[in-house]
């Protein structure tokens, strides 16, 4: 994807339910300073860049924290589930420590 293009970010799915961070703008690659999870922490500690999505709600989510892609592809994927739950990246990060 090119910087500035619309993208979507999915946390994960279980059965007929998908947890969705939202849509936003692909912001290029950045060092994920606030990313959670083992991979996020490794990228931060080694100063390695990772794809960044600037969500419409103003929050950032990194490729190491989600499944992401062009907005239209994410819309198609979400349509395969019976229920879409909105996930908050801050809450996910707090849970993972």
C-alpha positions in Angstrom: 0.0 0.0 0.0 1.0 3.6 -0.5 1.1 6.1 2.3 -2.2 7.9 2.6 -4.4 5.1 1.3 -7.4 3.9 3.2 -6.8 0.8 5.3 -8.6 -1.3 7.9 -7.3 -3.2 11.0 -8.6 -6.4 12.5 -7.6 -7.7 15.9 -8.7 -11.3 15.4 -11.7 -13.6 15.0 -13.2 -16.5 16.8 -16.0 -18.4 15.1 -18.6 -16.1 13.8 -17.2 -13.0 15.7 -14.5 -10.7 14.5 -12.9 -7.9 16.6 -12.2 -4.8 14.6 -10.0 -1.8 15.4 -11.4 0.3 12.6 -10.5 2.1 9.4 -8.0 4.8 8.8 -5.0 5.8 6.7 -1.9 3.8 6.0 0.8 6.0 7.5 3.8 4.3 6.2 6.3 2.5 8.4 7.3 3.7 11.9 9.1 2.4 14.9 6.1 1.1 17.1 6.9 3.0 20.3 3.5 2.1 21.9 3.0 -1.4 20.4 2.1 -4.3 22.6 2.9 -8.0 22.4 6.2 -9.7 22.1 6.8 -8.7 18.5 5.9 -5.1 19.2 8.3 -4.9 22.1 11.1 -6.5 20.0 10.5 -4.0 17.2 10.6 -1.1 19.6 13.7 -2.3 21.4 15.6 -2.9 18.1 14.3 0.4 16.6 12.8 -1.5 13.7 10.0 0.0 11.6 6.6 -1.6 11.1 3.5 -0.6 9.1 1.4 2.0 10.9 -2.4 2.7 10.5 -3.6 6.0 11.8 -7.2 5.1 12.7 -10.1 7.5 12.1 -10.4 7.8 15.9 -6.9 9.3 16.1 -5.2 6.2 17.5 -2.3 4.3 15.9 -2.2 0.6 15.4 0.8 -1.3 14.0 1.0 -4.2 11.6 2.5 -6.3 14.4 -0.7 -5.9 16.4 -3.3 -6.7 13.8 -4.4 -8.1 10.5 -4.6 -5.1 8.1 -5.0 -4.3 4.5 -6.8 -2.0 2.0 -10.2 -0.8 3.3 -12.2 -2.6 0.6 -10.5 -5.9 1.3 -11.1 -5.5 5.1 -14.8 -4.7 4.4 -15.1 -7.9 2.4 -13.5 -9.9 5.2 -15.8 -8.4 7.8 -18.8 -9.3 5.8 -17.9 -13.0 6.3 -18.8 -12.8 10.0 -22.1 -12.7 11.8 -20.9 -10.2 14.4 -18.3 -7.4 14.3 -17.1 -6.1 17.7 -15.2 -2.9 17.9 -11.9 -3.3 19.7 -9.9 -0.5 21.3 -6.2 -0.6 20.8 -5.5 1.1 24.2 -7.5 -1.6 26.0 -5.7 -4.4 24.2 -2.3 -2.9 25.0 -3.3 -2.5 28.7 -4.4 -6.1 28.9 -1.1 -7.3 27.4 1.0 -5.1 29.6 
